[in-house]
Amino acid sequence: MIDTDVADHSRERTKALLLLAVTATLWSLGGLLIKSVNANPLAIAGTRSAIAAVMLILVLRKPKFTWSYAQVGAALAYAATTILFVTATKTTTAANAIFLQSTAPIYVALLSAWLLKERIKLLDWITVFIVMGGMVLFFLDNLSTTGILGNVIAATSGVSFAFFAIFMRMQKNGSPLESIFLGNLITAAIGLPFLSRSIPDTSGWICLVILGVVQLGLPYILYSKAIKHVTALEAILIPVIEPLLNPVWVFLILGESPGPLAFIGGLIVLAAITGRCVLAVLPFRAVILNKNA
């Protein structure tokens, strides 16, 4: 019976890691699509979230709001993250916005032991530092001195994204999707009034629909399912794949290619995340991951 439970847990965890990878791929479309909409950033964030909220209510049907500390905290952190990220993407480069937001794993590593009582193991710390080392190369290659306000906003979104992951993990035995739905309602309420100031053209509306359904609604549905079977640190580390894919879409659509340091940094980050995931699902993972337990 115990072996069956362990096998079931292993399958669920592997499935969750795959869902997070798909989530990161869909999220990576954000920078390109946001840049393609000629509208106020708050209007973009609000419209995108309103569309996503419609999709989420079709899935939830009857959302259950407990108004718990974790549910409300996740909703507020979600709203802050989406608004800050869209604003940063419109006020600085898309690469800067996503790379600076990706500092979130550091905050999760520092906060999860305190807020979630989750032991941060040696392998987790090694992965975090390797990832951040790779990110430094990204910054050296892409982080410009222009758009300083946008860079500050992007860095702040990294903090809010970390809190979002932690509050979502607190609901691992509940229904975290309600937090995302509530967060989208908050974002829509804040951003939609700004839509009257800058109404998008036809192509802009198409991008907004894709943003709401494909880039926001669907991936967060997948994220809410995966969060129940992974640690908060894993939930924030796997989506770091997103900034690796973001420049790929930019290159394919706009012809921009990352510099050599960014390319090397991307390989380092991808190798660290892949290695961490592989070690997590190997039969001997207990020896490696619990070495310091």
KAHUFEN-V156593 format. One record per residue. RES is the residue in one letter. PSI is psi in whole degrees, 0 to 359 (NA if undefined). BURIAL is I if it has 16 or more other C-alpha atoms within 10 Angstrom, else O. Layout:
# KAHUFEN-V156593
res->RES psi->PSI burial->BURIAL
res->RES psi->PSI burial->BURIAL
This chain:
# KAHUFEN-V156593
res->M psi->318 burial->O
res->I psi->319 burial->O
res->D psi->321 burial->O
res->T psi->317 burial->O
res->D psi->319 burial->O
res->V psi->318 burial->O
res->A psi->317 burial->O
res->D psi->317 burial->O
res->H psi->319 burial->O
res->S psi->318 burial->I
res->R psi->317 burial->O
res->E psi->321 burial->I
res->R psi->319 burial->I
res->T psi->317 burial->I
res->K psi->320 burial->O
res->A psi->320 burial->I
res->L psi->322 burial->I
res->L psi->319 burial->I
res->L psi->322 burial->I
res->L psi->324 burial->I
res->A psi->318 burial->I
res->V psi->318 burial->I
res->T psi->313 burial->I
res->A psi->322 burial->I
res->T psi->316 burial->I
res->L psi->322 burial->I
res->W psi->327 burial->I
res->S psi->347 burial->I
res->L psi->348 burial->I
res->G psi->309 burial->I
res->G psi->312 burial->I
res->L psi->316 burial->I
res->L psi->319 burial->I
res->I psi->318 burial->I
res->K psi->335 burial->I
res->S psi->352 burial->I
res->V psi->120 burial->I
res->N psi->84 burial->I
res->A psi->168 burial->I
res->N psi->137 burial->I
res->P psi->322 burial->I
res->L psi->325 burial->I
res->A psi->320 burial->I
res->I psi->312 burial->I
res->A psi->316 burial->I
res->G psi->316 burial->I
res->T psi->316 burial->I
res->R psi->316 burial->I
res->S psi->325 burial->I
res->A psi->317 burial->I
res->I psi->317 burial->I
res->A psi->323 burial->I
res->A psi->321 burial->I
res->V psi->317 burial->I
res->M psi->319 burial->I
res->L psi->323 burial->I
res->I psi->333 burial->O
res->L psi->330 burial->O
res->V psi->315 burial->O
res->L psi->322 burial->O
res->R psi->295 burial->O
res->K psi->84 burial->O
res->P psi->142 burial->I
res->K psi->108 burial->O
res->F psi->115 burial->O
res->T psi->341 burial->O
res->W psi->31 burial->O
res->S psi->166 burial->O
res->Y psi->316 burial->O
res->A psi->318 burial->I
res->Q psi->314 burial->I
res->V psi->320 burial->I
res->G psi->317 burial->I
res->A psi->321 burial->I
res->A psi->315 burial->I
res->L psi->319 burial->I
res->A psi->322 burial->I
res->Y psi->311 burial->I
res->A psi->317 burial->I
res->A psi->317 burial->I
res->T psi->314 burial->I
res->T psi->316 burial->I
res->I psi->315 burial->I
res->L psi->319 burial->I
res->F psi->316 burial->I
res->V psi->317 burial->I
res->T psi->317 burial->I
res->A psi->319 burial->I
res->T psi->327 burial->I
res->K psi->342 burial->I
res->T psi->350 burial->I
res->T psi->187 burial->I
res->T psi->152 burial->I
res->A psi->323 burial->I
res->A psi->315 burial->I
res->N psi->316 burial->I
res->A psi->311 burial->I
res->I psi->324 burial->I
res->F psi->320 burial->I
res->L psi->326 burial->I
res->Q psi->332 burial->I
res->S psi->6 burial->I
res->T psi->358 burial->I
res->A psi->322 burial->I
res->P psi->327 burial->I
res->I psi->315 burial->I
res->Y psi->323 burial->I
res->V psi->316 burial->I
res->A psi->323 burial->I
res->L psi->329 burial->O
res->L psi->333 burial->I
res->S psi->325 burial->I
res->A psi->326 burial->O
res->W psi->313 burial->O
res->L psi->329 burial->O
res->L psi->350 burial->O
res->K psi->29 burial->O
res->E psi->125 burial->O
res->R psi->126 burial->O
res->I psi->111 burial->I
res->K psi->168 burial->O
res->L psi->318 burial->O
res->L psi->324 burial->I
res->D psi->315 burial->I
res->W psi->319 burial->I
res->I psi->317 burial->O
res->T psi->316 burial->I
res->V psi->313 burial->I
res->F psi->325 burial->O
res->I psi->315 burial->I
res->V psi->314 burial->I
res->M psi->328 burial->I
res->G psi->318 burial->O
res->G psi->323 burial->I
res->M psi->327 burial->I
res->V psi->319 burial->I
res->L psi->322 burial->I
res->F psi->313 burial->I
res->F psi->319 burial->I
res->L psi->330 burial->O
res->D psi->330 burial->I
res->N psi->338 burial->I
res->L psi->106 burial->I
res->S psi->168 burial->O
res->T psi->354 burial->O
res->T psi->161 burial->O
res->G psi->46 burial->I
res->I psi->320 burial->O
res->L psi->317 burial->O
res->G psi->323 burial->I
res->N psi->320 burial->I
res->V psi->317 burial->I
res->I psi->318 burial->I
res->A psi->317 burial->I
res->A psi->322 burial->I
res->T psi->326 burial->I
res->S psi->333 burial->I
res->G psi->321 burial->I
res->V psi->313 burial->I
res->S psi->326 burial->I
res->F psi->324 burial->I
res->A psi->315 burial->I
res->F psi->324 burial->I
res->F psi->313 burial->I
res->A psi->320 burial->I
res->I psi->314 burial->I
res->F psi->326 burial->I
res->M psi->319 burial->I
res->R psi->329 burial->I
res->M psi->339 burial->I
res->Q psi->27 burial->I
res->K psi->335 burial->I
res->N psi->10 burial->O
res->G psi->219 burial->O
res->S psi->85 burial->I
res->P psi->346 burial->I
res->L psi->332 burial->I
res->E psi->326 burial->I
res->S psi->319 burial->I
res->I psi->318 burial->I
res->F psi->314 burial->I
res->L psi->321 burial->I
res->G psi->323 burial->I
res->N psi->323 burial->I
res->L psi->318 burial->I
res->I psi->315 burial->I
res->T psi->317 burial->I
res->A psi->318 burial->I
res->A psi->324 burial->O
res->I psi->318 burial->I
res->G psi->328 burial->I
res->L psi->323 burial->I
res->P psi->335 burial->O
res->F psi->352 burial->I
res->L psi->330 burial->I
res->S psi->341 burial->O
res->R psi->333 burial->O
res->S psi->93 burial->O
res->I psi->126 burial->I
res->P psi->159 burial->I
res->D psi->186 burial->O
res->T psi->312 burial->O
res->S psi->326 burial->O
res->G psi->319 burial->I
res->W psi->322 burial->I
res->I psi->315 burial->O
res->C psi->322 burial->I
res->L psi->320 burial->I
res->V psi->316 burial->I
res->I psi->320 burial->I
res->L psi->315 burial->I
res->G psi->320 burial->I
res->V psi->304 burial->I
res->V psi->320 burial->I
res->Q psi->341 burial->I
res->L psi->302 burial->I
res->G psi->301 burial->I
res->L psi->310 burial->I
res->P psi->327 burial->I
res->Y psi->334 burial->I
res->I psi->315 burial->I
res->L psi->319 burial->I
res->Y psi->319 burial->I
res->S psi->330 burial->I
res->K psi->319 burial->I
res->A psi->327 burial->I
res->I psi->339 burial->I
res->K psi->343 burial->I
res->H psi->9 burial->I
res->V psi->165 burial->I
res->T psi->164 burial->I
res->A psi->323 burial->I
res->L psi->319 burial->I
res->E psi->322 burial->I
res->A psi->337 burial->I
res->I psi->335 burial->I
res->L psi->316 burial->I
res->I psi->315 burial->I
res->P psi->355 burial->I
res->V psi->346 burial->I
res->I psi->333 burial->I
res->E psi->310 burial->I
res->P psi->345 burial->I
res->L psi->322 burial->I
res->L psi->330 burial->I
res->N psi->310 burial->I
res->P psi->334 burial->I
res->V psi->313 burial->I
res->W psi->321 burial->I
res->V psi->319 burial->I
res->F psi->315 burial->O
res->L psi->323 burial->O
res->I psi->317 burial->O
res->L psi->350 burial->O
res->G psi->8 burial->O
res->E psi->137 burial->O
res->S psi->143 burial->O
res->P psi->154 burial->I
res->G psi->173 burial->O
res->P psi->321 burial->O
res->L psi->320 burial->I
res->A psi->321 burial->I
res->F psi->315 burial->I
res->I psi->317 burial->O
res->G psi->320 burial->I
res->G psi->318 burial->I
res->L psi->320 burial->O
res->I psi->313 burial->I
res->V psi->314 burial->I
res->L psi->318 burial->I
res->A psi->320 burial->I
res->A psi->314 burial->I
res->I psi->316 burial->I
res->T psi->315 burial->O
res->G psi->319 burial->O
res->R psi->318 burial->I
res->C psi->319 burial->I
res->V psi->314 burial->O
res->L psi->330 burial->O
res->A psi->334 burial->I
res->V psi->358 burial->O
res->L psi->151 burial->O
res->P psi->328 burial->O
res->F psi->17 burial->O
res->R psi->329 burial->O
res->A psi->325 burial->O
res->V psi->319 burial->O
res->I psi->312 burial->O
res->L psi->333 burial->I
res->N psi->22 burial->O
res->K psi->322 burial->O
res->N psi->9 burial->O
res->A psi->NA burial->O
